[in-house]
Structures are given as structure tokens and as C-alpha cells.
């Protein structure tokens, strides 16, 4: 460590240099604000933090310090945005690639590889076997039927009549929506409509936006805040309670996202001939047995347990692995894995369908812009982003591929459970190397 960097470290330890100032301090004092040294300044800051924590805790962070993701950025030519706060390194997750899977969607077409980052044995093998059956059956149909991101400010009216008046106006006055769009400065965010909900004097305004190829949470939060400020400036004796009221609903399992959708609403469909079931899965797996497993497990069992929006086999598994591989917001796994599976036995095979009503994905912003996530997105043809709010085929393709991934694992695991104890046996074999 250079003398200058050692001095900065001492100032950091004593509190003279604050956490949020460390990257900029190094950038300015050590590198003279050279734009080509942003990466160096960010890595130096991460190492200093790691060393200080090691010294204070007595625990080695050698692997963490030596795992670095270059996600810093220079804004305005002179301000570093480090990507995340108080960065010391990176967490590594093993990544595998399943496929290719034949997809015949509106946006995802052809034979596509599926990147999956996970520590769980059997997951990628399960996706791969599901893909094998899907390919033998001719490929998976995919369709995006909804595209919109929401944020729901909560405001309080002076009385219940004024509350109802505003609820009526935001639903019927199309000119008001145009007027409110003038409050938005981001060219990749557009207000489409507002769904109001009234509880006494409290008015929840569930605003629905288009956000291009971005998932859009930051954009719609800023837009909804500006719209709310504008409304409250015109409404006498109204008050803001919160800019986000949980009616959005963000990062929580909520039935409003099922009924109204959020992010991308995606459907998948395939017909698996009985002969394919016999060739790919264990003896005894039939369309009727799979239908019975899906109904009793995903619906009867889920209803008895009081599950909200979890009428599936294990959708969160594939969503989490796909999200980690492609740099998505991991907190969105809880809502994005809301999933409904249907399996209908027919005379000569199985009609299998998956519905994902609130799949929240992006090809620009956050973790999608850096490191291994960028390579994974390029692999599946989703590393681009459009020139306008309506030019978002990249994210629609990504949504279809994510839904296809869920379908492959849901189908495989349903068939595995239709084969008696195979699911338990395969996990023991693949995770522990033991015979069941």
C-alpha cells in the first residue's frame, strides 16, 4: 500500500474520511480525478474497508477482498457512484448453463441457452431434463400479455367526499393523465393510468408506468413523487402520508400483483405427448399422474397451507438462479416467483401451462450492467436496450426466457414427484453422492 493510500486509510479509521467519501477521496488525492482511474479508486476503497474490518474483527476476508466487481461509474465527469455503498468485494455463486431450449415465443425465438447461478445441486439438472422433454415435444410457446411497473403513493383527503372526487377524476379524466405526465423528466418513464383505492380519507394511488427495458423502480419512484407533489399543490388541505404505500406491491407476495399484474405478465404453454413422458422420465410417469400431482400439491396443498400466490412446484428456485445469473434485483424473487401451474391430462399427452403475473426483470440498470451478468445477458440475446420507452423488445425477450426457465423446472419436478420417491433420491445422489 502506497504512503498516500496508507494515510487515507488512517483518516478513514479515525473518521476524518467518512464511508461515503472514501472512493472520492482516493480518486481525487491519489489519482488526480483521472477518469481512467475510477476502477482503481473503487477497488482501493474496497480493500481499505476490508482491511479495517479484518483488523477490528480478527477475521480474514481474503476471498471477499480478492473478488471484485467493477460496477463503479463516473457521473458528471467528477463524481463516483460506486455501485453499492461500503463495498468490500463480491460474493461468488457457481453458475451453470442449461439448454439450449427451443422457444417459440413472440420475442424469444430459437434455441436458447439458460444461465443459472445457484449453490443447489439438482436444480440445473432438473431444468436440463425439463428442456429435453420440451425440445422433444417441439418447443415451448411463450407470450407477454402485460407490461407495466407500479408505485402507489398514499395521500389523505380533508374528508371522504374529497377523497372520492379525486378517485373518480384520476379514472375518468384522460387529460389529467397527460397533464401529470408533464411532471416526469425521465424519457424512459411514462404514466399510463392510475388505479385509486379509498379507505375513509386515505387515498391509495396505484400508478402504472411504462419503463422501457428497465425494471423501473427508481424511475417510477421519482415520477410518482413528482406527480404527487404536483397534485398536492393543487389539492387544498390534502397531505402526503408516504410515497410508497405497499399497494404497488413491491418485493412482497401480494394478491394485487396477481389480479392487476406488475412488471411483466407472462404465459407459457406446451403439449407433451405421452410417448415423450415415457422416454424422458421414470417408468410409470403418465399425463394423468402429473395432473394429479399438480392439482393436489399446487392447489389443494397450497390452499390448505394458506399460501399466497404460490400455486406452483418450486418456481422460486429457477427464478432465483436466473435472477442471480443475469443481474436482476434479488429482492424481487419473492414477487416474481408468484406462479400458477396447470397440468391437464389429454387422451394422448399432457397440456402443461405456467402463468407468471408479476415478473420484474430488466436489461438495463442495477446489476445488469456489469461483470458476469452482462455476459449472461449477451448469451441469451438480451444485452441491449431500446431508444424509447416503447422500444423494449430486449426486456420482453428476457421475460419470456425467464418464464421458459421456470416452466422447464416446474414440469420436470412435477414429473419427478409423479415418479414416487425420485425427487428425494435424485437430490441425495446429486448433492451428496449417496445412493438412496
C-alpha angles and dihedrals in degrees: 000000000000122000091250092050091048089054091050089050091053091050089049092051092050092048095247087119111046125219094254092048100052100092092046093046091055092041093054103034101036103029102028092237091293106172089216091062100060092106091050093050092049093049093046090052091049092051092048091052091047093050093049091051090048091051093047097042102033090227123123116238094181097132093045093048092049093050105080131172116198101223100135120121137194114228123195091358093282113049125078118215101195096201095241132019124259093006117187101167138300143291116237123217123185112249129206131180121223127193151340093240122193107233124181101188136139093260105008110064132164136015108334132184118225119219114207128182113198145132092215118107116220094027098098091038088054092050090048094053090048088052091051091057092043092052092047088052092054103264141297125285114222132184137179110214100169134040120177141111122216141207123175121204117194119220132175125230124212088242141354094264093057088048092056092045092058092044090054093046098051089052099046107028107083091177089061091059089053089048092050091050088064087068091064117090097180110095090205095058123073128173110231102177144324127241109202126202122189128204108174107299092344115100120193112200109199100196118199119206140180110230108180115225092338123096081230108210096131092043096049092044091057092042094049091047091053092046091050092050089052093049094047091050087061099039114079117226095359120135137203115239099175138339089226118038102176091253087104086063107222126178095346133095103254133163093219087070089054095049098037101025127226131212104352126350107210134183129193131189139181139163113220114198117228089242091059091052089054094048099045105033136050123283113284098031107132134164090253093053092049090049090052093049093049094048098045097038103036099036112017094038094041092049092049091050093048093241116178115219093335100116094140142086102252109323093155089066096063094035092054093047093046092046093050091049096049100040099251125157101277093205087065090067090088094060099029091057091060096123142167120205125196126190117180119183113222131187094268105021150332129303104209124186137175127195122196107182100179110033107162110199140146143189094200132046134032117023094350091080101062148054124336093353090065091052091048091051090049090051091058094040096251103109095105134082132205133251096238142027090263095045097084108125090130094065093040089055089048091052092052092049091049090051091048089053091052090048093052093053095040091052094045094047093047089053091045091055090046086061094068110240099359096112093057092043095050093049092052091048098046099036100039106018089236131134114242 
